[in-house]
């Protein structure tokens, strides 16, 4: 049941994004890309990503993937602040965060972080 709920979420989100694409950059309807991506190791198994707020954005979509094979890590989240913390991560892996600003039907391109390694002191 949980997998089907996730699948439905991704389908609706994809449809939302493709519906927004008719407002391409040439129409001036696309928000600016968030800037100044920063990351902090905020705990043994946590990473916090932050960025500059985008004018016109009411929320941000953030997704975390494994840097090695680009598989999703947990569910994407929507936040109203210009930062997000991903918790419960596995130590010894590298992660990539993707963030998009959203304001109504307007959205930005994705801001993609560099790969961030979460150290595992037991093996280092």
URWO-V332085 format. One record per residue. RES is the residue in one letter. SS is DSSP state (~ for helix, > for strand, _ for the rest). PHI is phi in degrees with one decimal (999 if undefined). PSI is psi in whole degrees, 0 to 359 (none if undefined). Layout:
RES|SS|PHI|PSI + RES|SS|PHI|PSI
This chain:
X|_|999|317 + X|~|-63.1|319 + X|~|-62.8|320 + X|~|-68.0|325 + X|~|-65.7|318 + X|~|-63.3|317 + X|~|-61.4|315 + X|~|-61.8|319 + X|~|-57.7|310 + X|~|-63.8|322 + X|~|-64.4|313 + X|~|-64.8|320 + X|~|-65.4|317 + X|~|-60.3|315 + X|~|-63.0|321 + X|~|-60.8|312 + X|~|-66.8|320 + X|~|-68.7|328 + X|~|-66.6|327 + X|~|-74.1|339 + X|_|-67.9|345 + X|_|-68.1|345 + X|_|-95.5|62 + X|_|-68.0|172 + X|~|-56.3|329 + X|~|-66.1|340 + X|~|-90.8|353 + X|_|76.3|13 + X|_|-93.0|358 + X|_|-94.6|133 + X|_|-71.7|161 + X|_|-67.2|151 + X|_|-73.0|136 + X|_|-56.7|148 + X|_|-121.3|174 + X|_|53.6|56 + X|_|-63.1|131 + X|>|-134.8|151 + X|>|-133.6|144 + X|>|-131.2|134 + X|>|-77.2|106 + X|>|-98.1|6 + X|>|176.4|176 + X|_|-58.2|328 + X|_|-130.5|31 + X|>|-133.8|143 + X|>|-126.8|136 + X|>|-115.1|125 + X|>|-106.8|138 + X|>|-136.6|159 + X|_|-154.8|167 + X|_|-73.0|141 + X|_|-62.0|152 + X|_|-109.1|129 + X|_|-61.6|130 + X|_|92.3|351 + X|_|-84.6|134 + X|_|-103.8|343 + X|>|-159.7|170 + X|>|-131.8|140 + X|>|-98.5|128 + X|>|-131.3|134 + X|>|-134.5|142 + X|>|-113.9|136 + X|>|-128.9|159 + X|>|-73.2|129 + X|_|-67.5|334 + X|_|-71.7|310 + X|_|-124.0|7 + X|_|61.7|22 + X|_|-75.5|147 + X|>|-65.4|143 + X|_|-114.9|105 + X|_|71.7|191 + X|_|-92.8|147 + X|_|-62.2|156 + X|>|-128.7|156 + X|>|-113.4|126 + X|>|-128.3|154 + X|_|-97.6|343 + X|_|-86.8|169 + X|_|-96.9|44 + X|>|-159.9|159 + X|>|-149.8|142 + X|>|-115.0|128 + X|>|-104.4|125 + X|_|-115.3|165 + X|_|73.0|28 + X|_|-82.6|156 + X|_|-81.7|132 + X|_|-71.0|153 + X|_|84.4|12 + X|>|-122.6|159 + X|>|-105.9|145 + X|>|-129.7|153 + X|>|-127.6|135 + X|>|-110.4|139 + X|>|-120.3|130 + X|>|-129.0|139 + X|>|-133.2|135 + X|>|-82.8|142 + X|>|-134.7|134 + X|>|-142.6|100 + X|_|63.7|237 + X|_|-93.2|1 + X|>|-92.1|152 + X|>|-155.4|167 + X|_|-110.4|169 + X|_|-67.2|166 + X|_|-77.2|140 + X|>|-97.5|126 + X|>|-116.8|128 + X|_|-76.8|162 + X|_|-69.7|163 + X|_|-64.2|136 + X|>|-119.5|124 + X|>|-90.2|129 + X|>|-98.6|106 + X|_|-64.0|152 + X|_|-119.3|98 + X|~|-57.6|335 + X|~|-65.3|332 + X|~|-112.5|7 + X|_|-120.0|none
